[in-house]
Amino acid sequence: MRIAICDDCQLDIDLFKDRISGFLRSKGDYRYEISEYSAGYPLVEDVKEGKWYDVIVLDMVLERENGLEIANRLRDVGYNGNIIFWTGDNNYLQEAFDIGAMQYAVKGREYGRIYQAIDEVLSQMRDETLTFKFHGQINRLKYGEIEYIESRARVCHIFATDNRCFVTTCKLNDLEEKLSDKRFLRCHQSYLVNMDHIQSAGDNFIMDSGDVVRIRQNGAKEIKEMYEKYIS
């Protein structure tokens, strides 16, 4: 999970990082990242340049800024992720939810709400998002963005619906286990296919992109029947 916290009090940032780090580890996430910002502008610029955060935590009252203004700028540059307000001022509750805040937590009695919100995001990520390493960085793809996966010599190539291809070192069996969703079908020793993106089924599957995904000969009838059952 990637989290950004924007607060102009370093003591509060350090406290937040310590508490949330412990919580994430207790949930089994040891690859989390928590980035800190003391002002809104660099946060908005990073997001504008394509940096993704699963959760952004904003103080409502900063030295020269208002958390609502930062949140509005984030929405304006296209951030549609989760925003949590973590603040000592409880007077902006309605405005916070008007811009789609996930949670509003008052400092001093906040961690139950924050833990609950982050736990909800973790559950969503596990249920709907594949997380993997590509070129040394942690990447995320929503299940719907995955067209198919091909295994080649202990390396998996993940083909996305926008024509991107990611390469990650792992076994296809491991990805199949992670993608425990009915839309994914193991149709060959080397292929795992998202049935939502199959254009036609014959001797092989033809994908929306036009790529051909092989169907193993042994058990081909059963595989096609599974696909027909899924689309019906």
C-alpha positions in Angstrom: 0.0 0.0 0.0 1.1 3.5 -0.8 0.1 6.3 1.6 0.9 10.0 1.5 0.5 12.2 4.6 0.4 16.0 4.3 0.8 17.8 7.6 2.9 20.8 8.7 3.7 19.2 12.1 6.6 16.8 11.9 5.7 15.4 15.3 2.2 14.4 14.1 3.8 12.9 10.9 6.2 10.8 12.9 3.4 9.6 15.2 1.2 8.7 12.3 4.0 6.8 10.5 4.8 4.8 13.6 1.2 3.9 14.3 0.2 3.1 10.7 3.4 1.2 10.0 2.7 -1.1 12.9 -0.9 -1.6 11.8 0.1 -2.4 8.2 2.6 -5.0 9.4 0.0 -6.6 11.6 -2.1 -7.0 8.4 0.7 -8.7 6.6 1.8 -5.7 4.4 5.5 -5.4 4.7 6.0 -3.5 1.4 4.1 -0.5 2.3 5.3 3.1 1.5 4.5 6.2 3.5 5.5 9.5 1.9 5.4 12.7 3.8 4.6 16.2 2.7 4.6 19.4 4.7 2.7 21.4 2.1 0.1 20.7 -0.5 1.8 22.0 -3.7 4.5 19.3 -4.0 1.9 16.6 -3.2 -0.4 17.8 -5.9 2.5 18.1 -8.4 3.7 14.6 -7.7 0.1 13.2 -8.3 -0.2 15.4 -11.4 3.0 13.8 -12.7 1.6 10.3 -12.3 2.6 9.3 -8.8 -0.2 7.1 -7.3 -1.2 6.8 -3.7 -3.8 4.4 -2.4 -4.6 6.7 0.4 -3.8 10.4 0.9 -4.1 11.7 4.5 -4.6 15.5 4.8 -4.4 17.8 7.8 -7.3 20.2 7.6 -5.5 23.3 8.8 -1.9 23.8 7.6 0.2 27.0 8.1 -0.7 28.6 4.8 -3.2 26.1 3.3 -6.5 24.5 3.9 -6.9 20.7 3.5 -10.1 21.2 1.6 -8.2 23.3 -1.0 -5.5 20.6 -1.4 -8.2 17.9 -1.8 -10.0 20.0 -4.4 -6.7 20.5 -6.3 -6.0 16.7 -6.1 -9.4 16.0 -7.6 -8.8 18.6 -10.3 -5.6 16.9 -11.5 -7.5 13.6 -11.7 -6.8 11.9 -8.4 -9.9 9.6 -7.7 -8.4 7.7 -4.8 -9.1 7.7 -1.1 -8.7 10.8 1.0 -8.7 10.8 4.8 -8.8 14.1 6.8 -6.8 13.8 10.0 -7.2 17.0 11.9 -7.6 18.8 15.2 -10.5 20.8 13.8 -13.9 19.1 13.5 -15.7 22.0 11.9 -15.3 20.9 8.3 -17.0 17.5 8.4 -19.7 18.3 5.8 -17.3 20.0 3.4 -14.9 17.0 3.6 -17.5 14.5 2.6 -18.8 16.8 -0.1 -15.5 16.2 -2.0 -15.6 12.5 -1.5 -13.5 12.0 1.6 -13.3 8.4 2.8 -12.9 9.3 6.5 -12.7 12.3 8.9 -10.7 11.7 12.0 -10.1 14.1 14.8 -6.6 14.1 16.3 -6.4 12.6 19.7 -9.2 10.1 19.2 -8.6 9.1 15.6 -6.8 5.8 15.2 -9.9 3.6 15.3 -11.3 5.4 12.3 -8.0 5.5 10.4 -7.4 1.8 11.0 -10.9 1.0 9.8 -10.4 3.1 6.6 -7.0 1.6 5.8 -8.2 -1.9 6.5 -11.1 -1.3 4.0 -8.6 -0.1 1.4 -6.4 -3.2 2.0 -9.4 -5.5 1.5 -10.4 -3.7 -1.7 -6.8 -4.0 -3.0 -6.6 -7.7 -2.2 -10.0 -8.4 -3.8 -9.7 -6.3 -6.9 -6.0 -5.4 -7.6 -2.9 -7.4 -8.5 0.2 -6.0 -6.9 3.6 -7.1 -8.4 7.1 -5.8 -8.9 8.2 -4.5 -12.3 11.6 -2.9 -12.9 12.2 -2.8 -9.1 9.0 -0.9 -8.4 5.7 -2.0 -6.9 2.9 -1.8 -9.5 -0.8 -2.4 -9.3 -3.3 -3.4 -11.9 -7.0 -3.7 -11.4 -8.4 -7.1 -12.4 -10.4 -5.6 -15.2 -7.2 -4.1 -16.7 -5.5 -7.5 -17.1 -6.2 -9.2 -20.5 -4.1 -12.3 -20.0 -0.8 -13.5 -18.5 1.9 -15.6 -20.3 4.6 -17.5 -18.5 8.0 -17.8 -20.3 11.0 -19.4 -18.6 10.1 -18.5 -15.0 9.1 -15.0 -16.0 5.5 -13.8 -16.3 4.4 -11.3 -18.9 1.2 -9.5 -17.8 -0.6 -8.0 -20.8 -2.9 -5.1 -19.9 -5.9 -3.9 -21.9 -4.2 -0.6 -22.8 -1.4 -2.5 -24.6 1.1 -2.2 -21.8 3.1 -5.3 -20.9 4.6 -5.8 -17.5 7.3 -8.4 -16.7 7.6 -9.9 -13.2 9.7 -12.8 -11.9 7.4 -15.3 -10.4 5.5 -18.5 -11.2 2.3 -18.5 -13.1 0.9 -20.7 -10.3 1.5 -18.0 -7.8 -0.3 -15.4 -9.9 -3.2 -17.8 -10.4 -3.5 -18.2 -6.7 -3.5 -14.4 -6.2 -6.1 -13.9 -8.9 -8.7 -16.1 -7.2 -11.5 -14.6 -9.2 -14.0 -16.5 -11.4 -13.1 -14.4 -14.5 -9.6 -15.8 -14.7 -9.2 -19.2 -16.4 -6.0 -21.3 -16.6 -6.4 -22.5 -20.2 -2.8 -23.7 -20.8 0.3 -24.5 -18.8 1.7 -21.1 -19.9 -1.5 -18.9 -20.0 -3.9 -17.4 -17.6 -6.7 -15.6 -19.4 -9.3 -13.0 -18.3 -12.5 -14.3 -19.8 -14.0 -10.8 -19.8 -11.6 -10.0 -22.7 -12.1 -13.0 -24.9 -13.4 -12.0 -28.3 -13.9 -15.5 -29.7 -13.2 -19.1 -28.8 -12.1 -21.8 -31.3 -9.0 -23.9 -31.3 -7.6 -21.0 -29.3 -8.9 -17.9 -27.6 -8.8 -14.6 -29.6 -8.5 -11.7 -27.2 -9.9 -8.2 -27.5 -6.5 -7.0 -28.5 -6.3 -9.6 -31.3 -3.7 -11.6 -29.5 -4.0 -15.4 -29.6 -4.0 -17.3 -26.3 -3.5 -21.1 -26.6 -5.9 -23.6 -25.2 -4.2 -26.9 -24.1 -5.3 -29.9 -26.2 -5.7 -32.1 -23.2 -8.9 -30.9 -21.6 -9.8 -28.4 -24.3 -13.5 -29.3 -24.3 -13.8 -28.7 -20.6 -12.0 -25.4 -20.8 -14.4 -24.2 -23.5 -17.3 -25.4 -21.5 -16.1 -23.4 -18.5 -15.9 -20.3 -20.7 -19.4 -20.9 -22.1 -20.7 -21.3 -18.6 -19.0 -18.1 -17.5 -20.4 -15.9 -20.3 -23.9 -17.4 -20.1 
